[in-house]
Each structure stands twice: as C-alpha cells, then as structure tokens.
Amino acid sequence: MTTTVLQTETPGESLQIDAAVEPLFRPLSLGSLQLPNRIVMAPMTRSMATDELVPTEATAEYYARRAAAGLLLTEATIVRADGQGYPNTPGIWNDEQVAGWSRVTRRVHEEGGRIFLQIWHVGRVSHPVYLDGGTPVAPSAVPLEGRVSRSEDLQYGTPRALRGDEIPAYIESFAEGARNARAAGFDGVEIHGANGYLIDQFLHFHTNRRTDAWGGTPAAMVRFAVDVVDSVVDAWGDAGRVGLRLSPGAYFNMEGDPRDAEVFRLLLGELSDRGLAYVHTGIFDDAMIFEELDGATAGAFLREHWNGTLIGCGNYQPETGAEAIEGGRFDALALGRSFLANPDLVAKTRVGDALRAYDASMLEDLV
C-alpha cells in the first residue's frame, strides 16, 4: 500500500492515508460548515422509528457510530402526516419527533460529527394503510403500479391530484420541517427532491400532467421545487445549510420523457444563485445512461448544469469515488450500503483496510 501524509489543523499532527483514497480526505467547505473529509453517509431508509414515527435511542447510536464521516445524511424524514409511504419511517412535524431527533444530534455532536436531516414527502408512493384510509396525493392522478414496498400483498393505486389551493401548505410543511430540524440541533437539511417522490413528481412529465401554474411547461414544473427550496432557506436563515437531492433521470417509480432534461436544466439554472450547500445525485447506480439526458449519466448531467458543490452517489466504492473526485466529476462521495456494513468505514478507508461486504441480513439487527 502506498501512503501519503495529510497535515491536520493541529500543528505538528499528520495522518497516514492510503494514496488511493487521499482525495476523500481533503477538507471541504459547505457554506459556513467545514467538513474534515469528503466522505458522506448517504440517506438510507431504515424503518427504525417507533409506531409514532419517533427516532429511538438505537437511532442515536446508529448515527453516532458513523460520526467520523465528513457529513451524515439521515434517512428520509416525513414533513407531514400524509407523507408516509414506508413502515416506521421518522417524522419531524411534532414535538415528540423533534425531541427524538434532538437525542440523535446530541450523540452525533458528542462524537464530533456533522449531520443534516433529509426532509421528505413521498407523494403518490404511498397507500391508504399509512394514511388512515386516505388517498395518497400527487401533482396528477397518475397510477403507480406494483407492490407497496416492504409489504406482502398491498398494491399501489391512483393518487389524488392536489388542488392548486392546497399546494402552498405542502411547501410550508417543508419549511416547518426545516425549522423543527434546526430546533432539534441539526447542522442543516437536505431536501429530498429525488427518486420519484413528491418534489420529483412535479419535475417529470410522466407524473406532472397539470396545465395550471404548477405544470404544463418546464417553467411551471420547476415552481414547486424552487418554492420549496426558497421556503426552506428562509426558514433556516442560511442557504449554505441547505442541500438538495435530485434525480434528473427518471428510473424509480416513474418513466422517462425526452422533455425532462429541459426541466432540470431550467431548475438548476434557477437555483444557481441561491448559494445552496450542495446538490446530491439521487441514483442507485451512477453508471446508468439516460437517453432523455442526452445520453449522459445523472451525475454527469448534474455536473454539467450545476455550478456549485456536487455530492456523487450511486454504487461507488471509496477508491472509485476518490478517482471521480480527483477527476472533477463531483466534490464529495456519498456511500450507503458500505456504511451500513462498516460503522468504522472512515477509519478503514483511511488506511486501506478491506471493508466488510454488505448483506441484507444485516438489517435485522444492525446498529
């Protein structure tokens, strides 16, 4: 193993680092937040909350064990009661949930870490079983086919299209989530605008068939996402503590459309002067090519059209992620399953130790 020496902020102190991953250990500034390395723990749905959707002591321990990451991104967290689509996913709209998350941030900060809360509404990716018998909401009443995730026999159905006069309340729910996240002690928030959930549904022609002020043209289709970003930034008071996850290539819970690229080019241009902390690639495999994105990967499309910090994600390993950072493809690397299997991923990566392979059976008792 070839090593390099990285000087720390402590005078006279240095760290030996495997040269193959050295780019991961360069500091990075996200607005006013300083990251000691460029390794990010990706958001992963863990379904660890109580039946009241409150984070537990096990949740706090789970994140604290991984606090050596440059930045921790939490599992997606629901901003209002009709935003749930998976069992036991945490919320951030009531006092009990805020108190539960406060325990998490306190433990992470005790370990020297930094943590953003990912705020979320699933839109049509839900079922009445999660909504007290209610119908999931979406930009348009476009059916979602298939079995409900993490269920044995529930099937998705047709959502209810939001009325125009309802939409401002949904935007405000993201702002309230950001205010609650700040009260809970988070260092910032990531808006989940990816993977076929509510914000993403407004951004793709397959799921947004509106002809009012919220759909029909790229300019109208980006309005919901832009208004959510602006409301969250205003609620937090610092754009440098707000990130955004995006999936310009439709691949999860929706179909692609050649017109989608223009929507995302317009969105990224609209956001370019907002001073956001970063944009984060929402993709399970960043080797996927999307014809509707002019034959580019999601990561390459975002790099071309986003002028700020980009967090890459999508089936990378530390070595391949380090190569991508060195090559300028993105600025920080988000890892998911590797972090599940290796709470000590940062320490192992630094010295070139092999990582424990992920196995789905780990989810049964993994903290």
Buried (B, 14 or more C-beta within 10 A) or exposed (E): EEBBEBEEEEEEEEEEBBBBBBBBBBEBEBBEBEBBBBBBBBBBBBEBBBEEBBBBEEBBBBBBBBBBBBBBBBBBBBBBBBBBBBBBBBBBBBEBBBEBBBBBBEBBBEEEBBBBBBBBBBBBBBBEEBBEEEBBBBBBBBEBEEEBBEEEEBEBBBBBBBEEEEBEEBBBBBBBBBBBBBBBBBBBBBBBBBBBBBBBBBBBBBBBBBEEEBBBBBBBBBBBBBBBBBBBBEBBEBBBBBBBBBBBBBBBBBEBBEEBBBBBBBBBEBBEEBEBBBBBBBBEEBEBEBEBBEEBBBBBBBBEBBEBBBBBBBBBBBBBBBBBBEEEBBBBBBBBBBBBBBBBBBEBBBEBBEBBEBEEEEEEEBB
